[in-house]
Amino acid sequence: MNAPPDPQDRAPAERQGFWKRFSNSLDAGRQAYVADLKEVFGRAALDAAFWDDLEATLIAADKDLAAQMDARSRDLNLEGAPAVVLVVGVNGSGKTTTIGKLAHLLRREGRRPLLAAADTYRAAAIEQLRLWGQRAQVDVIAHQPGSDPGAIAFDAVQAARARGANPVIIDTAGRLHTRTDLMEELRKVRRVLQRLDPQSPQEVLAVLDAHVGQNSAQQVKVFQEAIGLTGLAVTKMDGSARAGVVLSIEAELSVPVKLVGIGEGLDDLNRFDPGEYLDALLRMEEAT
């Protein structure tokens, strides 16, 4: 079987289209930020030299941030037979929709993902994942509501092996980070996966809502302690102040953002690009 194409080989216009939409989503917050700067600094005593120095300082800060973010590996580890992506998050973070969009993204890159409906706590979650599977044109492995999530994960891996699918993306029950019983359920799913492949799951992604802001850091800490995280998928990035949460979470927890989402459409999720992100977050000339 031929190896799937390098995701970086996707059409440049496609990637540029996503980041253009991302930048546009930050316009309102960016313009408010620039207005505040003008109010603070817009005084007659500030000469042209001051503005030149300020611009140089902002550019230098941009380069320092880019160097820090580029140092973190953001590639998804999809090496396995099959690789497994375990997706976790609190209720309302956009976890299931992110899984559907990720399946679409990977299929567009030439892979054959398979979804596993291991969120058996809510019957609606199974149907929601099936709908996203239909939209992304990928198969979904599901049992009845209330079934053992570990058994579903097991069956999904076996089905992927039989069908030549890769990766398996496993939806899990949304849970408050304070529920120790549900955290133990996640550990059980991981143990089941590791009996099939000691390297599994290759990815454990936490989905975070950018609107939650700094509270996201506490959620990440608990999931990190419970099962270990390999990366983050940050959703609902529609304001410059909230979008900046990526910088603070990464600095505090050293968990890299690997995916970023901006809306509900199938194409509104992409691999995280630090350069494009910082350009959209810090660009001010279009708002002046």
Wavefront OBJ file of the C-alpha trace (Angstrom):
o trace
v 0.000 0.000 0.000
v 1.369 3.402 -0.913
v 2.095 5.780 1.934
v -0.428 8.639 2.314
v 0.721 11.962 0.940
v 2.522 14.460 3.112
v -0.102 16.865 4.553
v 2.217 19.735 3.688
v 1.757 18.853 0.001
v -1.895 19.860 0.048
v -2.837 22.661 -2.314
v -1.416 25.964 -0.990
v -4.663 27.736 -1.863
v -6.565 25.362 0.425
v -4.325 26.105 3.410
v -4.300 29.818 2.681
v -8.086 29.805 2.501
v -8.377 28.411 6.027
v -5.936 30.902 7.544
v -7.582 33.791 5.698
v -10.877 32.792 7.326
v -9.092 32.473 10.656
v -7.641 35.975 10.315
v -11.036 37.383 9.344
v -12.577 35.784 12.440
v -10.239 37.873 14.599
v -11.053 41.202 12.961
v -13.451 42.521 15.597
v -11.135 41.805 18.493
v -8.101 43.066 16.604
v -9.741 46.382 15.722
v -10.786 46.936 19.324
v -7.210 46.239 20.421
v -5.796 48.731 17.929
v -8.337 51.355 19.006
v -7.152 50.947 22.591
v -3.538 51.390 21.473
v -4.420 54.567 19.621
v -6.200 55.953 22.658
v -3.247 55.255 24.920
v -0.495 56.347 22.566
v -2.250 58.839 20.306
v -0.810 61.961 21.855
v 0.939 64.823 20.139
v 4.102 64.320 22.216
v 4.726 60.952 20.589
v 6.862 61.558 17.523
v 7.646 59.375 14.506
v 10.684 57.889 16.221
v 8.459 56.533 18.996
v 6.234 54.738 16.508
v 9.248 53.297 14.718
v 10.596 51.968 18.015
v 7.198 50.504 18.938
v 6.940 48.757 15.580
v 10.443 47.309 15.948
v 9.577 46.046 19.447
v 6.400 44.324 18.250
v 8.217 42.690 15.349
v 10.933 41.427 17.699
v 8.298 40.029 20.067
v 6.625 38.281 17.151
v 9.913 36.601 16.187
v 10.599 35.537 19.819
v 7.098 33.967 20.049
v 7.542 32.203 16.722
v 10.851 30.697 17.875
v 9.241 29.321 21.046
v 6.273 27.847 19.203
v 8.350 26.375 16.386
v 10.388 24.438 18.954
v 7.399 22.201 19.754
v 6.556 19.212 17.573
v 3.052 19.543 16.135
v 2.913 16.568 13.803
v 0.176 14.037 14.439
v 1.678 10.600 15.113
v -0.300 8.376 12.761
v 2.200 5.526 12.572
v 0.579 2.262 13.608
v -1.405 -0.725 12.408
v -3.623 1.158 12.954
v -2.659 4.322 14.786
v -5.198 5.384 17.418
v -6.229 8.960 18.212
v -8.022 9.130 21.562
v -10.016 12.371 21.871
v -11.009 13.730 25.289
v -12.575 16.913 26.634
v -15.176 18.423 28.900
v -18.844 18.746 27.982
v -19.531 21.395 25.368
v -15.961 21.792 24.136
v -16.844 20.728 20.580
v -15.233 17.305 20.876
v -17.491 15.272 18.582
v -17.677 17.932 15.873
v -13.891 18.242 16.001
v -13.592 14.491 15.459
v -15.830 14.687 12.390
v -13.815 17.550 10.935
v -10.546 15.768 11.720
v -11.783 12.677 9.870
v -12.602 14.873 6.874
v -9.171 16.544 7.042
v -7.339 13.205 7.151
v -9.436 11.684 4.384
v -8.653 14.738 2.265
v -4.969 14.022 2.908
v -5.372 10.523 1.464
v -5.927 8.480 4.641
v -8.770 6.110 5.544
v -9.868 7.064 9.071
v -12.373 5.058 11.093
v -14.441 6.549 13.918
v -15.316 4.809 17.195
v -18.358 5.962 19.202
v -17.029 5.280 22.704
v -19.123 8.085 24.207
v -21.851 5.710 25.340
v -22.901 7.907 28.247
v -25.300 9.870 26.010
v -27.346 8.126 23.315
v -27.383 11.362 21.325
v -23.590 11.343 21.164
v -23.580 8.114 19.165
v -26.046 9.510 16.641
v -24.128 12.786 16.464
v -20.926 10.927 15.594
v -22.751 8.859 12.976
v -23.990 12.064 11.340
v -20.476 13.477 11.262
v -19.236 10.185 9.856
v -21.737 10.501 7.023
v -20.672 14.080 6.333
v -16.993 13.117 6.316
v -17.707 9.901 4.384
v -16.027 7.610 6.918
v -17.285 4.505 8.738
v -18.316 4.559 12.398
v -18.065 1.636 14.837
v -20.764 1.872 17.504
v -22.566 -0.276 20.094
v -25.733 0.380 22.054
v -25.938 3.278 24.553
v -24.454 2.282 27.884
v -22.016 -0.213 26.339
v -18.483 -0.591 27.636
v -16.271 2.086 25.978
v -13.265 -0.233 26.180
v -15.106 -2.908 24.175
v -15.943 -0.374 21.480
v -12.323 0.758 21.282
v -11.251 -2.895 20.952
v -13.766 -3.603 18.193
v -12.821 -0.433 16.315
v -9.135 -1.369 16.210
v -9.973 -4.879 15.032
v -12.299 -3.489 12.358
v -9.607 -1.075 11.176
v -7.128 -3.923 10.834
v -9.611 -5.945 8.798
v -10.521 -3.017 6.538
v -7.087 -1.470 6.158
v -8.247 1.745 7.819
v -5.907 4.161 9.601
v -6.153 5.949 11.962
v -8.905 5.016 14.417
v -10.318 8.165 16.024
v -12.087 7.404 19.309
v -14.768 9.681 20.726
v -15.052 9.535 24.524
v -17.667 10.813 26.931
v -17.454 14.511 27.701
v -16.661 14.794 31.348
v -16.010 17.364 34.005
v -12.376 17.233 35.007
v -13.522 16.724 38.625
v -15.206 13.353 37.905
v -12.609 10.819 39.067
v -14.810 7.851 38.090
v -14.978 8.980 34.481
v -11.256 9.643 34.457
v -10.739 6.038 35.542
v -12.913 4.975 32.608
v -10.465 6.747 30.297
v -7.577 4.865 31.882
v -9.428 1.603 31.243
v -9.856 2.456 27.546
v -6.145 3.184 27.324
v -5.297 -0.165 28.960
v -7.499 -2.008 26.452
v -5.770 -0.255 23.566
v -2.325 -1.061 24.937
v -3.154 -4.751 25.110
v -3.654 -4.603 21.344
v -0.588 -2.423 20.738
v 1.818 -1.295 23.489
v 2.362 1.983 21.575
v -1.351 2.799 21.491
v -2.887 5.335 21.665
v -0.429 7.175 19.452
v -2.240 10.454 20.067
v -4.288 11.654 23.042
v -5.849 14.980 22.079
v -7.778 17.252 24.439
v -10.366 19.496 22.774
v -10.582 22.947 24.329
v -13.033 25.778 23.751
v -11.072 29.027 23.249
v -13.962 30.938 24.866
v -13.165 29.293 28.198
v -9.815 31.095 28.290
v -7.458 30.444 31.174
v -9.879 27.980 32.782
v -8.840 25.636 29.997
v -5.454 25.222 31.657
v -6.985 23.498 34.695
v -8.913 21.112 32.456
v -5.745 20.217 30.589
v -3.833 19.609 33.802
v -6.304 16.997 35.028
v -6.454 15.127 31.729
v -2.663 15.280 31.522
v -2.320 13.756 34.981
v -4.969 11.096 34.339
v -3.873 9.666 30.989
v -1.200 11.917 29.506
v -1.779 14.213 26.534
v 0.121 14.466 23.289
v -1.596 17.579 21.998
v -4.514 19.988 21.967
v -7.254 20.854 19.495
v -8.469 24.398 20.190
v -11.943 25.220 18.885
v -14.085 28.352 18.451
v -11.173 30.708 17.834
v -13.196 33.801 16.978
v -11.629 36.623 18.958
v -8.053 37.867 19.276
v -8.017 37.953 23.082
v -9.373 34.416 23.327
v -7.199 33.191 20.512
v -4.218 34.270 22.591
v -5.040 31.520 25.085
v -2.906 29.217 22.934
v 0.212 31.093 23.989
v -0.543 30.963 27.705
v -1.617 27.299 27.793
v 1.415 26.137 25.858
v 3.765 28.148 28.059
v 2.222 26.826 31.262
v 1.690 23.169 30.352
v 4.077 22.417 27.480
v 1.306 20.605 25.613
v 1.406 21.591 21.929
v -1.608 22.732 19.970
v -1.863 20.441 16.951
v -5.261 21.401 15.531
v -7.261 24.626 15.408
v -10.924 25.129 14.578
v -12.839 28.278 13.647
v -16.402 27.203 12.841
v -18.880 24.406 12.250
v -18.119 23.617 8.606
v -16.277 20.475 7.524
v -13.331 22.574 6.338
v -13.144 24.691 9.502
v -10.401 22.609 11.117
v -6.747 22.535 10.157
v -3.344 21.516 11.399
v -1.951 24.270 13.595
v 0.621 26.500 11.907
v 2.453 28.763 14.410
v 3.562 31.224 11.749
v 0.089 31.672 10.283
v -1.404 31.872 13.775
v 0.949 34.595 14.977
v 0.539 36.506 11.731
v -3.245 36.509 12.170
v -3.087 37.257 15.896
v -0.592 40.121 15.764
v -1.318 41.668 12.376
v -2.577 45.203 12.856
v -2.140 47.036 9.590
v -5.539 45.953 8.232
v -7.258 47.235 11.367
v -5.730 50.718 11.301
l 1 2 3 4 5 6 7 8 9 10 11 12 13 14 15 16 17 18 19 20 21 22 23 24 25 26 27 28 29 30 31 32 33 34 35 36 37 38 39 40 41 42 43 44 45 46 47 48 49 50 51 52 53 54 55 56 57 58 59 60 61 62 63 64 65 66 67 68 69 70 71 72 73 74 75 76 77 78 79 80 81 82 83 84 85 86 87 88 89 90 91 92 93 94 95 96 97 98 99 100 101 102 103 104 105 106 107 108 109 110 111 112 113 114 115 116 117 118 119 120 121 122 123 124 125 126 127 128 129 130 131 132 133 134 135 136 137 138 139 140 141 142 143 144 145 146 147 148 149 150 151 152 153 154 155 156 157 158 159 160 161 162 163 164 165 166 167 168 169 170 171 172 173 174 175 176 177 178 179 180 181 182 183 184 185 186 187 188 189 190 191 192 193 194 195 196 197 198 199 200 201 202 203 204 205 206 207 208 209 210 211 212 213 214 215 216 217 218 219 220 221 222 223 224 225 226 227 228 229 230 231 232 233 234 235 236 237 238 239 240 241 242 243 244 245 246 247 248 249 250 251 252 253 254 255 256 257 258 259 260 261 262 263 264 265 266 267 268 269 270 271 272 273 274 275 276 277 278 279 280 281 282 283 284 285 286 287 288
